[in-house]
Amino acid sequence: MNRLLLDRLLVALLIATGAAVARADTPSAASPNPPVESVTDASSDGLPVDEAKSQITYMDGLILGLVEGITEYLPISSTGHLILTNELLGLNEETPLYNKEGEPISIEEDGVERPFTMADAANAYAIIIQGGAIIAVVIIYWNRLMTILMGMLGKNPNGLRLLRNLIAGFIPAAVLGLLLDDFIESQLFGIGPVIIALVAGALLMLAVEGWRKKHKQGQKPDDGPDLHELTLKQCVTIGLLQCVAMWPGTSRSMMTIVGGYVVGLSPARAAEFSFLLGLVTLSAAAGYKTLSLGPQMLAALEPGPVLFGIVVATLSAALAVKWLVAYLTKHGLALFAWYRIVLAIAVAAVMFS
């Protein structure tokens, strides 16, 4: 695709996202949940709430799909953006949800049953919608994935080594993710932790970018090892750094790209390894969340808007992936660091105003 056209399409998506967030949205008329009276006091995180919602609507799906697709592979934290967007859309409320028969839906937490709320559904959807970003990587990196498949069949040793490297990078997140999932959702899925992570991640990116420019001056896009040439130690290093991104607002993409820089990958290959590792990590996270909370979401939410958001995420993620590789090769990470700082300041200003 023409590079100028790609840039324009991505900018258009960013503008559409901002415009959509600014629009007021109302719950679907087909909602199976009882109506909830409007509330006028402030939410627990300090942002105003006009109405407690009990459904994800098509407009919500459009907005969340754009936000997820554009931010998943950019080093600016998709989860952090989705948490902020859920807050703006009024989806982070503790409104109990009901099935189509009007019966309350419950989940088990620490051995105790409690009501399944709109906030539970929104947080789960923030993980499940990553399926759209997964599909985008499968389409764009189909040739790499076929190489891995040939390696599994014993026909391509480089493909088998790449698979080994991706598994080595995934294992740390798999272990810590299962151990810390409940803690992360209960303690870190909030506006305050996201602001802290946005700023901390920005400072790390600026430091690493300064180091890379000093030590890798003149590096070409194909300089450094290819992905299958990484050692197990290098892949585990990237995987451990990826675990830091379990803190919402940090960015899995940012930590894995930084990890790629540390082990000697060029920006383009660091981004590619980040995408492929994300394919494994995001698939596991989305699958786990679908299995654990899928029945409750199916009972409470209309499937149309949920699936629509995933389709939007697929299309916007494909554009973002193509754009990011070209941008990193020429300009590096600094722009995204400054964006994170500006976003953190803006959100903090809203919170404390």
Contacts in CASP RR format, 6 or more apart in sequence:
PFRMAT RR
TARGET T0000
AUTHOR 0000-0000-0000
METHOD contacts of the structure
MODEL  1
MNRLLLDRLLVALLIATGAAVARADTPSAASPNPPVESVTDASSDGLPVD
EAKSQITYMDGLILGLVEGITEYLPISSTGHLILTNELLGLNEETPLYNK
EGEPISIEEDGVERPFTMADAANAYAIIIQGGAIIAVVIIYWNRLMTILM
GMLGKNPNGLRLLRNLIAGFIPAAVLGLLLDDFIESQLFGIGPVIIALVA
GALLMLAVEGWRKKHKQGQKPDDGPDLHELTLKQCVTIGLLQCVAMWPGT
SRSMMTIVGGYVVGLSPARAAEFSFLLGLVTLSAAAGYKTLSLGPQMLAA
LEPGPVLFGIVVATLSAALAVKWLVAYLTKHGLALFAWYRIVLAIAVAAV
MFS
1 322 0 8 1.000
3 326 0 8 1.000
6 319 0 8 1.000
6 322 0 8 1.000
6 323 0 8 1.000
6 326 0 8 1.000
7 323 0 8 1.000
9 319 0 8 1.000
10 70 0 8 1.000
10 319 0 8 1.000
10 320 0 8 1.000
10 323 0 8 1.000
13 66 0 8 1.000
13 70 0 8 1.000
13 316 0 8 1.000
13 319 0 8 1.000
14 70 0 8 1.000
16 66 0 8 1.000
17 63 0 8 1.000
17 66 0 8 1.000
17 67 0 8 1.000
17 70 0 8 1.000
20 59 0 8 1.000
20 62 0 8 1.000
20 63 0 8 1.000
20 66 0 8 1.000
21 63 0 8 1.000
21 85 0 8 1.000
21 88 0 8 1.000
21 89 0 8 1.000
23 59 0 8 1.000
24 50 0 8 1.000
25 57 0 8 1.000
25 59 0 8 1.000
25 60 0 8 1.000
25 89 0 8 1.000
26 51 0 8 1.000
26 57 0 8 1.000
27 51 0 8 1.000
27 53 0 8 1.000
27 54 0 8 1.000
27 55 0 8 1.000
27 57 0 8 1.000
28 55 0 8 1.000
28 57 0 8 1.000
28 58 0 8 1.000
28 302 0 8 1.000
28 305 0 8 1.000
30 302 0 8 1.000
31 54 0 8 1.000
31 55 0 8 1.000
31 302 0 8 1.000
32 98 0 8 1.000
32 99 0 8 1.000
32 100 0 8 1.000
32 102 0 8 1.000
32 300 0 8 1.000
33 54 0 8 1.000
33 55 0 8 1.000
33 95 0 8 1.000
33 97 0 8 1.000
33 98 0 8 1.000
33 102 0 8 1.000
33 300 0 8 1.000
34 54 0 8 1.000
34 98 0 8 1.000
34 102 0 8 1.000
36 51 0 8 1.000
36 52 0 8 1.000
36 53 0 8 1.000
36 54 0 8 1.000
36 95 0 8 1.000
37 52 0 8 1.000
38 50 0 8 1.000
38 51 0 8 1.000
38 52 0 8 1.000
39 49 0 8 1.000
39 51 0 8 1.000
39 52 0 8 1.000
40 50 0 8 1.000
41 49 0 8 1.000
42 48 0 8 1.000
42 49 0 8 1.000
43 49 0 8 1.000
43 87 0 8 1.000
43 90 0 8 1.000
43 92 0 8 1.000
43 93 0 8 1.000
45 87 0 8 1.000
45 92 0 8 1.000
45 190 0 8 1.000
45 191 0 8 1.000
45 192 0 8 1.000
45 351 0 8 1.000
46 191 0 8 1.000
46 351 0 8 1.000
47 87 0 8 1.000
47 88 0 8 1.000
47 191 0 8 1.000
47 350 0 8 1.000
47 351 0 8 1.000
49 90 0 8 1.000
49 93 0 8 1.000
50 90 0 8 1.000
51 90 0 8 1.000
52 90 0 8 1.000
52 93 0 8 1.000
52 95 0 8 1.000
52 118 0 8 1.000
53 89 0 8 1.000
53 90 0 8 1.000
53 91 0 8 1.000
53 93 0 8 1.000
53 95 0 8 1.000
53 118 0 8 1.000
54 95 0 8 1.000
54 97 0 8 1.000
54 98 0 8 1.000
54 118 0 8 1.000
54 300 0 8 1.000
55 301 0 8 1.000
55 302 0 8 1.000
55 305 0 8 1.000
56 64 0 8 1.000
56 91 0 8 1.000
56 121 0 8 1.000
56 122 0 8 1.000
56 125 0 8 1.000
56 301 0 8 1.000
56 302 0 8 1.000
56 305 0 8 1.000
56 306 0 8 1.000
57 305 0 8 1.000
58 304 0 8 1.000
58 305 0 8 1.000
58 308 0 8 1.000
60 89 0 8 1.000
60 91 0 8 1.000
60 305 0 8 1.000
61 305 0 8 1.000
61 306 0 8 1.000
61 308 0 8 1.000
61 309 0 8 1.000
61 312 0 8 1.000
62 308 0 8 1.000
62 309 0 8 1.000
62 312 0 8 1.000
63 85 0 8 1.000
63 89 0 8 1.000
64 82 0 8 1.000
64 85 0 8 1.000
64 86 0 8 1.000
64 89 0 8 1.000
64 125 0 8 1.000
64 126 0 8 1.000
64 129 0 8 1.000
64 309 0 8 1.000
64 313 0 8 1.000
65 129 0 8 1.000
65 309 0 8 1.000
65 310 0 8 1.000
65 312 0 8 1.000
65 313 0 8 1.000
65 316 0 8 1.000
66 312 0 8 1.000
66 313 0 8 1.000
66 316 0 8 1.000
67 78 0 8 1.000
67 81 0 8 1.000
67 82 0 8 1.000
67 85 0 8 1.000
68 78 0 8 1.000
68 81 0 8 1.000
68 82 0 8 1.000
68 126 0 8 1.000
68 129 0 8 1.000
68 130 0 8 1.000
68 132 0 8 1.000
68 133 0 8 1.000
68 309 0 8 1.000
68 313 0 8 1.000
68 316 0 8 1.000
68 317 0 8 1.000
69 78 0 8 1.000
69 132 0 8 1.000
69 133 0 8 1.000
69 136 0 8 1.000
69 312 0 8 1.000
69 313 0 8 1.000
69 314 0 8 1.000
69 316 0 8 1.000
69 317 0 8 1.000
69 320 0 8 1.000
70 316 0 8 1.000
70 317 0 8 1.000
70 319 0 8 1.000
70 320 0 8 1.000
71 77 0 8 1.000
71 78 0 8 1.000
71 81 0 8 1.000
71 82 0 8 1.000
71 320 0 8 1.000
72 78 0 8 1.000
72 130 0 8 1.000
72 133 0 8 1.000
72 253 0 8 1.000
72 282 0 8 1.000
72 313 0 8 1.000
72 317 0 8 1.000
72 320 0 8 1.000
73 133 0 8 1.000
73 137 0 8 1.000
73 253 0 8 1.000
73 271 0 8 1.000
73 274 0 8 1.000
73 275 0 8 1.000
73 317 0 8 1.000
73 320 0 8 1.000
73 321 0 8 1.000
73 324 0 8 1.000
74 251 0 8 1.000
74 253 0 8 1.000
74 320 0 8 1.000
74 324 0 8 1.000
74 336 0 8 1.000
75 205 0 8 1.000
75 251 0 8 1.000
75 253 0 8 1.000
75 254 0 8 1.000
75 257 0 8 1.000
75 333 0 8 1.000
75 336 0 8 1.000
76 198 0 8 1.000
76 251 0 8 1.000
76 254 0 8 1.000
76 336 0 8 1.000
76 339 0 8 1.000
76 340 0 8 1.000
76 343 0 8 1.000
77 194 0 8 1.000
77 197 0 8 1.000
77 198 0 8 1.000
77 245 0 8 1.000
77 248 0 8 1.000
77 249 0 8 1.000
77 250 0 8 1.000
77 251 0 8 1.000
77 254 0 8 1.000
77 340 0 8 1.000
78 130 0 8 1.000
78 133 0 8 1.000
78 251 0 8 1.000
78 252 0 8 1.000
78 253 0 8 1.000
79 126 0 8 1.000
79 127 0 8 1.000
79 248 0 8 1.000
79 249 0 8 1.000
80 194 0 8 1.000
80 197 0 8 1.000
80 198 0 8 1.000
80 248 0 8 1.000
80 249 0 8 1.000
82 126 0 8 1.000
82 129 0 8 1.000
83 92 0 8 1.000
83 123 0 8 1.000
83 126 0 8 1.000
83 189 0 8 1.000
83 190 0 8 1.000
83 191 0 8 1.000
83 194 0 8 1.000
83 248 0 8 1.000
83 249 0 8 1.000
84 191 0 8 1.000
84 194 0 8 1.000
84 347 0 8 1.000
86 92 0 8 1.000
86 119 0 8 1.000
86 122 0 8 1.000
86 123 0 8 1.000
86 126 0 8 1.000
87 191 0 8 1.000
91 118 0 8 1.000
91 119 0 8 1.000
91 121 0 8 1.000
91 122 0 8 1.000
92 118 0 8 1.000
92 119 0 8 1.000
92 122 0 8 1.000
93 117 0 8 1.000
93 118 0 8 1.000
93 119 0 8 1.000
94 117 0 8 1.000
94 118 0 8 1.000
94 119 0 8 1.000
95 117 0 8 1.000
95 118 0 8 1.000
95 119 0 8 1.000
96 104 0 8 1.000
96 105 0 8 1.000
96 115 0 8 1.000
96 116 0 8 1.000
96 117 0 8 1.000
97 104 0 8 1.000
97 105 0 8 1.000
97 115 0 8 1.000
97 116 0 8 1.000
97 117 0 8 1.000
97 118 0 8 1.000
97 120 0 8 1.000
97 121 0 8 1.000
97 296 0 8 1.000
97 299 0 8 1.000
97 300 0 8 1.000
97 301 0 8 1.000
98 104 0 8 1.000
98 105 0 8 1.000
98 300 0 8 1.000
99 105 0 8 1.000
99 299 0 8 1.000
99 300 0 8 1.000
100 299 0 8 1.000
104 115 0 8 1.000
104 116 0 8 1.000
105 115 0 8 1.000
105 116 0 8 1.000
105 296 0 8 1.000
105 299 0 8 1.000
105 300 0 8 1.000
106 113 0 8 1.000
106 114 0 8 1.000
106 115 0 8 1.000
106 116 0 8 1.000
107 113 0 8 1.000
107 114 0 8 1.000
107 115 0 8 1.000
107 116 0 8 1.000
107 120 0 8 1.000
107 293 0 8 1.000
107 296 0 8 1.000
108 114 0 8 1.000
109 182 0 8 1.000
110 182 0 8 1.000
116 293 0 8 1.000
116 296 0 8 1.000
116 300 0 8 1.000
120 293 0 8 1.000
120 296 0 8 1.000
121 293 0 8 1.000
121 296 0 8 1.000
121 297 0 8 1.000
121 300 0 8 1.000
121 301 0 8 1.000
123 185 0 8 1.000
123 189 0 8 1.000
124 289 0 8 1.000
124 293 0 8 1.000
124 294 0 8 1.000
124 297 0 8 1.000
125 297 0 8 1.000
125 306 0 8 1.000
127 285 0 8 1.000
127 286 0 8 1.000
127 289 0 8 1.000
128 286 0 8 1.000
128 287 0 8 1.000
128 289 0 8 1.000
128 290 0 8 1.000
128 294 0 8 1.000
128 297 0 8 1.000
128 306 0 8 1.000
128 310 0 8 1.000
129 309 0 8 1.000
129 310 0 8 1.000
129 313 0 8 1.000
130 282 0 8 1.000
130 285 0 8 1.000
130 286 0 8 1.000
130 313 0 8 1.000
131 282 0 8 1.000
131 283 0 8 1.000
131 286 0 8 1.000
131 310 0 8 1.000
131 313 0 8 1.000
131 314 0 8 1.000
132 310 0 8 1.000
132 311 0 8 1.000
132 313 0 8 1.000
132 314 0 8 1.000
132 317 0 8 1.000
133 282 0 8 1.000
133 313 0 8 1.000
133 314 0 8 1.000
133 317 0 8 1.000
134 278 0 8 1.000
134 279 0 8 1.000
134 282 0 8 1.000
134 283 0 8 1.000
134 286 0 8 1.000
135 310 0 8 1.000
135 314 0 8 1.000
135 317 0 8 1.000
136 313 0 8 1.000
136 314 0 8 1.000
136 315 0 8 1.000
136 317 0 8 1.000
136 318 0 8 1.000
136 321 0 8 1.000
137 275 0 8 1.000
137 276 0 8 1.000
137 278 0 8 1.000
137 279 0 8 1.000
137 317 0 8 1.000
137 321 0 8 1.000
138 145 0 8 1.000
138 279 0 8 1.000
139 318 0 8 1.000
140 275 0 8 1.000
140 318 0 8 1.000
140 321 0 8 1.000
140 322 0 8 1.000
141 272 0 8 1.000
141 275 0 8 1.000
141 276 0 8 1.000
141 279 0 8 1.000
144 162 0 8 1.000
144 272 0 8 1.000
144 276 0 8 1.000
147 156 0 8 1.000
147 158 0 8 1.000
147 159 0 8 1.000
147 162 0 8 1.000
148 159 0 8 1.000
148 160 0 8 1.000
148 162 0 8 1.000
148 163 0 8 1.000
148 166 0 8 1.000
150 156 0 8 1.000
150 159 0 8 1.000
151 157 0 8 1.000
151 158 0 8 1.000
151 159 0 8 1.000
151 160 0 8 1.000
151 163 0 8 1.000
152 160 0 8 1.000
152 163 0 8 1.000
154 160 0 8 1.000
158 226 0 8 1.000
158 228 0 8 1.000
159 228 0 8 1.000
161 228 0 8 1.000
161 229 0 8 1.000
162 227 0 8 1.000
162 228 0 8 1.000
162 276 0 8 1.000
164 232 0 8 1.000
165 227 0 8 1.000
165 228 0 8 1.000
165 230 0 8 1.000
165 232 0 8 1.000
165 235 0 8 1.000
166 235 0 8 1.000
166 276 0 8 1.000
166 277 0 8 1.000
166 280 0 8 1.000
167 280 0 8 1.000
168 232 0 8 1.000
168 235 0 8 1.000
168 236 0 8 1.000
168 239 0 8 1.000
169 235 0 8 1.000
169 236 0 8 1.000
169 238 0 8 1.000
169 239 0 8 1.000
169 242 0 8 1.000
169 277 0 8 1.000
170 239 0 8 1.000
170 277 0 8 1.000
170 280 0 8 1.000
170 281 0 8 1.000
170 284 0 8 1.000
171 236 0 8 1.000
171 239 0 8 1.000
172 236 0 8 1.000
172 239 0 8 1.000
172 240 0 8 1.000
172 242 0 8 1.000
172 243 0 8 1.000
173 239 0 8 1.000
173 242 0 8 1.000
173 243 0 8 1.000
173 246 0 8 1.000
173 281 0 8 1.000
173 284 0 8 1.000
174 284 0 8 1.000
176 243 0 8 1.000
176 246 0 8 1.000
177 184 0 8 1.000
177 243 0 8 1.000
177 246 0 8 1.000
180 246 0 8 1.000
181 288 0 8 1.000
184 246 0 8 1.000
184 247 0 8 1.000
184 248 0 8 1.000
187 193 0 8 1.000
188 246 0 8 1.000
188 247 0 8 1.000
188 248 0 8 1.000
189 248 0 8 1.000
190 248 0 8 1.000
191 347 0 8 1.000
191 351 0 8 1.000
192 351 0 8 1.000
193 247 0 8 1.000
193 248 0 8 1.000
193 249 0 8 1.000
194 248 0 8 1.000
194 249 0 8 1.000
194 347 0 8 1.000
195 344 0 8 1.000
195 347 0 8 1.000
195 348 0 8 1.000
195 351 0 8 1.000
197 247 0 8 1.000
197 248 0 8 1.000
197 249 0 8 1.000
197 250 0 8 1.000
198 249 0 8 1.000
198 340 0 8 1.000
198 341 0 8 1.000
198 343 0 8 1.000
198 344 0 8 1.000
198 347 0 8 1.000
199 340 0 8 1.000
199 341 0 8 1.000
199 344 0 8 1.000
200 250 0 8 1.000
201 250 0 8 1.000
201 251 0 8 1.000
201 254 0 8 1.000
201 337 0 8 1.000
201 340 0 8 1.000
202 336 0 8 1.000
202 337 0 8 1.000
202 338 0 8 1.000
202 340 0 8 1.000
202 341 0 8 1.000
202 344 0 8 1.000
203 337 0 8 1.000
204 254 0 8 1.000
204 258 0 8 1.000
205 254 0 8 1.000
205 258 0 8 1.000
205 333 0 8 1.000
205 334 0 8 1.000
205 336 0 8 1.000
205 337 0 8 1.000
205 340 0 8 1.000
206 333 0 8 1.000
206 334 0 8 1.000
206 337 0 8 1.000
208 258 0 8 1.000
208 261 0 8 1.000
208 262 0 8 1.000
208 333 0 8 1.000
209 332 0 8 1.000
209 333 0 8 1.000
209 334 0 8 1.000
209 337 0 8 1.000
211 261 0 8 1.000
212 261 0 8 1.000
212 267 0 8 1.000
212 332 0 8 1.000
216 223 0 8 1.000
216 264 0 8 1.000
219 266 0 8 1.000
220 266 0 8 1.000
221 266 0 8 1.000
221 267 0 8 1.000
221 268 0 8 1.000
221 269 0 8 1.000
221 329 0 8 1.000
222 266 0 8 1.000
222 268 0 8 1.000
223 266 0 8 1.000
224 264 0 8 1.000
224 265 0 8 1.000
224 266 0 8 1.000
224 269 0 8 1.000
225 264 0 8 1.000
225 265 0 8 1.000
225 269 0 8 1.000
226 269 0 8 1.000
227 265 0 8 1.000
227 269 0 8 1.000
227 272 0 8 1.000
227 273 0 8 1.000
227 276 0 8 1.000
230 263 0 8 1.000
230 265 0 8 1.000
230 273 0 8 1.000
234 263 0 8 1.000
237 259 0 8 1.000
237 262 0 8 1.000
237 263 0 8 1.000
238 256 0 8 1.000
238 259 0 8 1.000
238 260 0 8 1.000
238 262 0 8 1.000
238 263 0 8 1.000
238 273 0 8 1.000
238 277 0 8 1.000
239 256 0 8 1.000
239 277 0 8 1.000
241 255 0 8 1.000
241 256 0 8 1.000
241 258 0 8 1.000
241 259 0 8 1.000
241 262 0 8 1.000
242 252 0 8 1.000
242 255 0 8 1.000
242 256 0 8 1.000
242 277 0 8 1.000
242 281 0 8 1.000
244 250 0 8 1.000
244 255 0 8 1.000
245 251 0 8 1.000
245 252 0 8 1.000
245 253 0 8 1.000
245 254 0 8 1.000
245 255 0 8 1.000
245 256 0 8 1.000
252 274 0 8 1.000
252 278 0 8 1.000
252 281 0 8 1.000
253 271 0 8 1.000
253 274 0 8 1.000
254 333 0 8 1.000
254 336 0 8 1.000
256 270 0 8 1.000
256 273 0 8 1.000
256 274 0 8 1.000
256 277 0 8 1.000
256 278 0 8 1.000
257 267 0 8 1.000
257 270 0 8 1.000
257 271 0 8 1.000
257 274 0 8 1.000
257 328 0 8 1.000
257 333 0 8 1.000
258 333 0 8 1.000
259 265 0 8 1.000
259 270 0 8 1.000
260 269 0 8 1.000
260 270 0 8 1.000
260 273 0 8 1.000
260 274 0 8 1.000
261 267 0 8 1.000
261 270 0 8 1.000
265 273 0 8 1.000
266 329 0 8 1.000
267 328 0 8 1.000
267 329 0 8 1.000
267 332 0 8 1.000
268 325 0 8 1.000
268 328 0 8 1.000
268 329 0 8 1.000
270 328 0 8 1.000
271 324 0 8 1.000
271 325 0 8 1.000
271 328 0 8 1.000
272 325 0 8 1.000
275 321 0 8 1.000
297 306 0 8 1.000
327 335 0 8 1.000
END
